């Protein structure tokens, strides 16, 4: 077997791997990602007793446990940088403007609020959304459910654990940290009152059938995720989000993302400090953007 330093990611091997990763997840890795993928997968190749990235590509395509290993590979090559209260201006708009709209009369009376954080990484966004929902003083009878999903099983496990180090709190107001976290020797633990309505699961955003488990939701957060997708995968994910949203529901993207040249099915809503997308209230109109009737 070749030594660690002898296992190099050749250009043709990189092309095959990135195409496979793209087909599986929608993520597109540019030429600048070659050295990162080489570094992050090299130890895995050694652990499997393989001698090249070419052999690893064959395993990912044809081995009986190819699907499980592909999930392992995605765990290793994806970037999961996040923290609590990220892009606070948007969270402020969610609490003070979007939630009142969701509960407005035009949407009819409601007893539940369902929110999906798509691409939640290690869970900081989900718990941040939960904090803002609690601070919004929703009706006591309202059943709040916040679901976080990620393609990385490792990240989902960390989110469920709910224990965080100092770097996760770089933008957290001190009073929020004191109120919703409990310091213990192994880190800051999420308070039980947040855990009670936060749920997590492994989900590939290109798997529209699997996404049905999310159910219908009122708000979707998908921030700084689709920028890593190719155009075809981005369109597929946006259509799936449209299907999962309740009529009148909102889609929140990252500050540098938009649906321009991606979809015309959503309405653009101008808030005081942000722009968000809304699924039209009408459930009967023809969706010319998707070539089908709204479901």
C-alpha positions as CSV (number, residue, x, y, z in Angstrom):
1,X,0.0,0.0,0.0
2,X,1.2,3.5,-0.8
3,X,2.3,5.8,1.9
4,X,0.2,8.8,3.0
5,X,2.2,11.4,1.1
6,X,2.1,9.3,-2.1
7,X,-1.7,9.4,-2.3
8,X,-2.4,12.4,-4.5
9,X,-5.6,13.7,-6.0
10,X,-4.9,13.8,-9.8
11,X,-6.9,16.1,-12.0
12,X,-9.0,13.4,-13.7
13,X,-9.7,11.9,-10.2
14,X,-10.8,15.3,-8.9
15,X,-13.2,15.7,-11.9
16,X,-14.8,12.3,-11.3
17,X,-15.2,12.9,-7.6
18,X,-16.6,16.4,-7.9
19,X,-19.1,15.2,-10.5
20,X,-20.2,12.4,-8.2
21,X,-20.5,14.7,-5.2
22,X,-22.6,17.1,-7.4
23,X,-25.0,14.4,-8.5
24,X,-25.5,13.3,-5.0
25,X,-25.8,16.6,-3.1
26,X,-26.0,19.5,-5.6
27,X,-22.8,20.9,-4.2
28,X,-20.3,22.1,-6.8
29,X,-16.6,22.1,-6.0
30,X,-14.5,24.5,-8.1
31,X,-10.8,24.0,-9.0
32,X,-9.8,25.8,-5.8
33,X,-11.3,22.9,-3.8
34,X,-9.0,20.3,-5.1
35,X,-6.4,20.6,-2.4
36,X,-9.0,20.7,0.3
37,X,-10.7,17.5,-0.9
38,X,-7.3,15.8,-1.2
39,X,-6.4,16.8,2.4
40,X,-9.7,15.8,3.9
41,X,-10.2,12.5,2.2
42,X,-6.7,11.2,2.2
43,X,-6.9,9.8,5.8
44,X,-10.2,8.1,4.9
45,X,-8.6,6.4,1.9
46,X,-5.8,5.1,4.1
47,X,-8.3,3.8,6.7
48,X,-10.1,1.9,4.0
49,X,-6.9,0.3,2.8
50,X,-7.0,1.9,-0.6
51,X,-4.1,3.3,-2.6
52,X,-5.6,6.0,-4.7
53,X,-8.4,8.4,-5.2
54,X,-9.4,6.5,-8.3
55,X,-10.0,3.4,-6.2
56,X,-12.0,5.5,-3.7
57,X,-14.2,6.8,-6.6
58,X,-14.8,3.2,-7.7
59,X,-15.9,2.3,-4.2
60,X,-18.2,5.3,-4.0
61,X,-19.9,4.2,-7.2
62,X,-20.0,0.4,-7.1
63,X,-19.5,-0.9,-3.6
64,X,-22.4,-2.4,-1.7
65,X,-22.0,0.3,1.0
66,X,-21.4,3.1,-1.5
67,X,-24.3,5.2,-0.2
68,X,-23.1,5.1,3.4
69,X,-19.5,5.9,2.3
70,X,-20.8,8.8,0.2
71,X,-22.4,10.2,3.3
72,X,-19.1,9.8,5.1
73,X,-17.3,11.6,2.3
74,X,-19.7,14.5,2.3
75,X,-19.2,14.8,6.1
76,X,-15.5,15.3,5.4
77,X,-15.6,17.7,2.5
78,X,-18.4,20.1,3.4
79,X,-17.8,23.3,5.3
80,X,-19.8,23.9,8.4
81,X,-18.9,27.3,9.8
82,X,-21.7,28.9,11.8
83,X,-22.6,30.5,15.1
84,X,-25.5,31.8,17.1
85,X,-27.3,35.0,16.1
86,X,-25.7,35.0,12.6
87,X,-27.0,37.8,10.3
88,X,-29.0,39.3,13.2
89,X,-30.7,41.9,11.0
90,X,-32.6,39.1,9.3
91,X,-33.5,37.3,12.6
92,X,-34.8,40.7,13.9
93,X,-37.0,40.9,10.8
94,X,-38.2,37.3,11.3
95,X,-39.2,38.1,14.9
96,X,-40.7,41.5,14.5
97,X,-42.2,41.5,10.9
98,X,-42.5,37.9,9.6
99,X,-44.1,36.3,12.6
100,X,-46.8,38.9,12.8
101,X,-47.5,38.3,9.1
102,X,-47.7,34.6,9.5
103,X,-50.2,35.1,12.3
104,X,-52.1,37.8,10.5
105,X,-55.8,37.4,9.7
106,X,-55.3,36.8,6.0
107,X,-53.6,33.5,6.8
108,X,-56.5,32.5,9.1
109,X,-56.4,31.4,12.7
110,X,-53.6,29.0,13.6
111,X,-52.5,26.8,16.4
112,X,-49.1,25.8,15.2
113,X,-46.0,27.3,13.8
114,X,-43.6,25.2,11.7
115,X,-40.1,26.4,10.7
116,X,-37.5,24.5,8.7
117,X,-33.7,25.4,8.8
118,X,-32.4,23.7,5.7
119,X,-28.7,23.2,5.9
120,X,-28.6,23.8,9.7
121,X,-25.0,22.6,10.2
122,X,-24.3,22.0,13.9
123,X,-27.6,23.5,15.0
124,X,-26.8,27.0,16.1
125,X,-29.3,28.5,13.6
126,X,-32.1,26.3,14.8
127,X,-31.7,27.2,18.5
128,X,-31.3,30.9,17.5
129,X,-34.6,30.7,15.7
130,X,-36.2,29.0,18.7
131,X,-34.9,31.9,21.0
132,X,-36.4,34.5,18.7
133,X,-39.7,32.6,18.6
134,X,-39.8,32.5,22.4
135,X,-38.9,36.2,22.6
136,X,-41.7,37.0,20.2
137,X,-44.4,36.2,22.8
138,X,-46.4,33.9,20.6
139,X,-49.9,32.8,21.7
140,X,-49.5,30.3,24.6
141,X,-51.7,27.8,22.7
142,X,-49.4,27.9,19.7
143,X,-47.5,24.6,19.0
144,X,-44.1,25.6,17.8
145,X,-42.0,23.1,15.8
146,X,-38.5,23.9,14.4
147,X,-36.8,21.3,12.3
148,X,-33.2,21.4,11.3
149,X,-31.7,19.3,8.5
150,X,-28.2,18.8,7.1
151,X,-26.5,16.5,4.7
152,X,-23.8,15.9,7.3
153,X,-24.7,13.2,9.8
154,X,-21.9,14.4,12.0
155,X,-23.4,17.9,12.1
156,X,-26.8,16.5,12.9
157,X,-25.4,14.5,15.8
158,X,-23.7,17.7,17.1
159,X,-26.9,19.6,16.8
160,X,-28.9,17.0,18.7
161,X,-26.3,17.0,21.5
162,X,-26.6,20.8,21.8
163,X,-23.3,21.5,23.5
164,X,-21.2,24.4,22.3
165,X,-17.8,26.1,22.8
166,X,-16.9,29.8,22.9
167,X,-16.6,30.3,19.2
168,X,-20.3,29.6,18.7
169,X,-21.2,32.6,20.9
170,X,-19.2,35.3,19.1
171,X,-22.3,37.3,18.3
172,X,-24.6,36.2,21.1
173,X,-25.9,38.9,23.4
174,X,-24.8,38.1,27.0
175,X,-28.3,38.1,28.4
176,X,-29.4,35.6,25.8
177,X,-26.5,33.3,26.6
178,X,-27.4,33.5,30.3
179,X,-31.1,32.9,29.7
180,X,-31.0,30.0,27.3
181,X,-27.7,28.1,28.0
182,X,-26.3,26.2,31.0
183,X,-22.6,26.2,31.5
184,X,-21.1,22.8,32.3
185,X,-17.5,21.4,32.2
186,X,-17.9,20.2,28.6
187,X,-19.4,23.4,27.3
188,X,-22.6,25.4,27.2
189,X,-25.7,23.2,27.0
190,X,-28.9,24.4,25.3
191,X,-31.7,24.9,27.9
192,X,-34.4,22.3,27.9
193,X,-37.1,24.9,27.0
194,X,-35.4,25.3,23.6
195,X,-34.7,21.6,23.1
196,X,-38.4,20.8,23.6
197,X,-39.5,22.1,20.2
198,X,-36.2,21.7,18.1
199,X,-35.8,18.6,16.1
200,X,-33.0,17.4,13.7
201,X,-32.6,15.0,10.9
202,X,-30.3,14.0,8.1
203,X,-31.6,15.2,4.7
204,X,-30.2,15.8,1.2
205,X,-31.9,18.8,-0.3
206,X,-32.0,17.1,-3.7
207,X,-34.1,14.2,-2.2
208,X,-37.5,15.7,-2.7
209,X,-39.2,12.5,-1.7
210,X,-37.3,12.4,1.6
211,X,-38.1,16.0,2.2
212,X,-41.8,15.1,2.6
213,X,-41.0,14.1,6.2
214,X,-40.6,17.8,7.0
215,X,-44.3,18.3,6.3
216,X,-45.7,21.7,5.4
217,X,-44.0,24.7,7.0
218,X,-44.6,28.4,7.5
219,X,-41.0,29.6,7.2
220,X,-37.9,28.1,5.6
221,X,-34.4,29.4,6.4
222,X,-31.8,28.3,3.8
223,X,-29.0,30.8,4.3
224,X,-25.6,30.5,2.6
225,X,-26.3,27.0,1.4
226,X,-27.5,27.3,-2.2
227,X,-24.4,29.4,-3.1
228,X,-22.5,26.1,-3.2
229,X,-25.0,24.5,-5.6
230,X,-24.9,24.4,-9.4
231,X,-27.8,26.1,-11.2
232,X,-29.8,22.9,-11.9
233,X,-29.5,21.7,-8.3
234,X,-30.4,25.2,-7.0
235,X,-33.6,25.2,-9.1
236,X,-34.6,21.7,-7.9
237,X,-34.1,22.7,-4.2
238,X,-36.1,26.0,-4.7
239,X,-39.0,24.0,-6.2
240,X,-38.9,21.6,-3.3
241,X,-39.0,24.5,-0.9
242,X,-42.0,25.9,-2.7
243,X,-43.8,22.6,-2.3
244,X,-43.0,22.4,1.4
245,X,-44.2,25.9,2.2
246,X,-47.8,26.7,3.3
247,X,-49.5,29.3,1.0
248,X,-48.3,32.6,2.3
249,X,-45.2,31.0,3.8
250,X,-41.8,32.7,3.6
251,X,-38.3,31.7,2.3
252,X,-35.3,33.4,3.8
253,X,-32.0,33.2,1.9
254,X,-28.5,34.5,2.8
255,X,-27.7,38.2,2.3
256,X,-25.8,37.5,-1.0
257,X,-28.4,35.1,-2.4
258,X,-31.5,35.8,-4.6
259,X,-34.0,33.9,-6.8
260,X,-33.2,36.1,-9.8
261,X,-33.0,33.8,-12.8
262,X,-33.9,30.8,-10.6
263,X,-37.7,31.1,-10.0
264,X,-40.6,33.4,-10.6
265,X,-43.1,31.5,-8.5
266,X,-42.3,33.5,-5.3
267,X,-43.4,37.0,-4.5
268,X,-40.6,39.4,-3.3
269,X,-41.5,41.0,0.0
270,X,-39.8,44.2,1.1
271,X,-39.3,44.4,4.9
272,X,-37.8,47.3,6.8
273,X,-34.3,45.8,6.7
274,X,-34.4,42.8,4.5
275,X,-35.9,41.2,1.4
276,X,-37.6,37.8,1.7
277,X,-39.6,35.5,-0.6
278,X,-43.2,34.5,-0.1
279,X,-45.3,31.7,-1.6
280,X,-48.5,33.4,-2.9
281,X,-51.6,32.9,-0.8
282,X,-53.6,31.7,-3.8
283,X,-53.5,27.9,-3.9
284,X,-55.3,27.6,-7.2
285,X,-53.3,29.6,-9.7
286,X,-51.2,27.9,-12.4
287,X,-47.5,27.8,-11.6
288,X,-46.1,28.9,-14.9
289,X,-42.6,28.8,-13.5
290,X,-42.8,25.1,-12.8
291,X,-45.2,24.2,-15.5
292,X,-47.8,22.6,-13.2
293,X,-50.6,23.5,-10.9
294,X,-49.9,24.4,-7.3
295,X,-50.4,21.5,-5.0
